[in-house]
């Protein structure tokens, strides 16, 4: 009976840890049906929903040249959706659409879309970052598309790291005027 309880405790602990790890970074889709679109990370940032909303607004104002054009939708203290431009991968300007949601001591960052200008016009990059696109019907990886997805995910994680860094900064002025 003791072994059964120990196994059960370890299984629950393992599931809990893997669930937390899943939300720390964006990942390359590795199982059938998975895709990059809709993945999210949860930031554990001290503060009420109102305070964390304010931190994200401050971050947007600092990180983007035209913050009023970047914010596409918002509900005060609950939700912000932005569409910004950055060099996510391959040094090419890409447009990313990200959603922020707020709870006590938490900010969720959800990836909604990525597009980029290519030789054939605007390419919906995120459509190529799915398991079904990067693997054949037998589940064998298509190396070129797996590499592409990996580059995109790496770029998204760098972007989110910059966002996290800016949000977590103490915005009180320490300069003595």
N, C-alpha and C positions, 0 to 999 in steps of 0.2 A: 504493500500500500504506500509506503514511503517513497519508493522509486517512482511510482505512478505520479505522486504529487510533485516530486522534483522535476520529472519530465514535463508535466503540465506547466509548472512555474517557468521553466526554461523556455518552453514553446511560447508562452504568452509574452515573456520578456523579449524573445527574439522577434516576434511579430511587432511588438511595440517599437523596438529599436529600428527595425527596417522601415516602419511607417514614418518615423521621425526623419530618418536619413533620406527618404524619398523626397521630402519637402525642403531639403537644404540646398540643392542645386537642380538645375534642369538636366535631363538625361537623354541620351540617344535612345530612341525607341528600340527595345530589344525583344519584345514579345508580340505575338499576333494581335492586331487591333490597336496597338499603342501608337501615339503620335505626339509630336512636340506641342502642337496647338492645344491649349487648355491646361498644360502643365503649370504648376505654381510652386512658389517657395513661400514659406512663412518665416517672417522675421520676428524674433522675440525682442521687441523694443519697449522698454518701460514707458508707460504713459496711458492715459485714457484714449478712447477712440478720437476724441476732439483734439488732444495734444498730438497724437500720431498723424492725424489728418493735416494739422498745421505744419508738422515736420516735412511731410511730403510736398505740400504746397511750397514751402521754403526751398526744398531740394529742386523742384521744377523751376522755380524762379532763378536759382543759381546755375543749374546745369544747361538750360536751354536759352537760346538767343531771343526767341519770341514765345515766352511762356503762355501768353493769351491764345496763341494759335495752336500750341501743343495740347492744351487741355480741350478735349472733345466733349466730355460729359462729366458732371459731378453732382453728387448729393452731399451737402455739407456734413462732415464728420462720419460719413458712411462709405463713400465710393468716389473714385476718380478714374477716368479713362483718358490716357494720353496717346498721342500719335507723334512720335519724334523721329528724327533722322540721326543716324550714327553709322560709323564704319564697323559694323558687327563682324564682318569676315571678308577676307580677300581684299581689304582696303577699298571696297566699293561702298558708296553710300546706300544704306538700307533704311527703309521706313519700318519702324516697329510700333505695334499697338499693344499697350500694356494696361492692365486694370489693377488698381489698388483697392483693397477692402480693409476696414479697420475694426478692431475689437480691442478690449482692454489688454494692454501689453503685447499686442500682435498687429502685424501688417502683412496681409497676403498680397503677393505680386503674381499676377496671372498673365501668361503670354497668350495674346489673342491672334496676332498675325505678324508676318514679316514679308515685305516685298522689296524688290531691288530692281534697278534699271539694268537691263541686259541688252545685248545687241539686237534682240528681237522685241524690245519694248519692256514693259513692266512684267517682272516674273514674280509669281506668288511663291516665294522661297519655302514657306512653311509647308506647302503641299508636298514637297520632296522629303520632308523630315518625318516620314511615317514608316512603320515596320513594313507595310505592304509595298511601298515604293522601293525600300532599300533591301528587300529580300525576295527571292523568287518563291513560287508556290510550294516548293519543297522545304522552304525555310533557310536556304543557303544565301548568305549575304552577297549582295552586289557591291563589290569593293568600292567602286567609284562613288556610288550613292551613300554608302556607309561613311566614307571619308568626308563627303560633302556635308552630311548630317552632323558629323562630329565637329567640323569647322563651324557650322552654324550654332550648335549647342555651346561650343567654347566661347563664341562671340557673345551669345546671350548671357552666359554666366559672367563674362567680364563686365558687360553692361550692368547687370544686376549687382555685381560686387561694387561697382562705382556708385550705384544708387544707394546701396546699403551703407557704404562709407559716408556718403554725404548726409544721409538721414541720421546716422548715429553720432555725427559731430555735435559738439556743444555749440549752439548758435549764439550763446551770449558773448558779447564783445569783451575781449580781454585786453584790448588795446587801451592805453591811457591817452586820452586826447589832451 
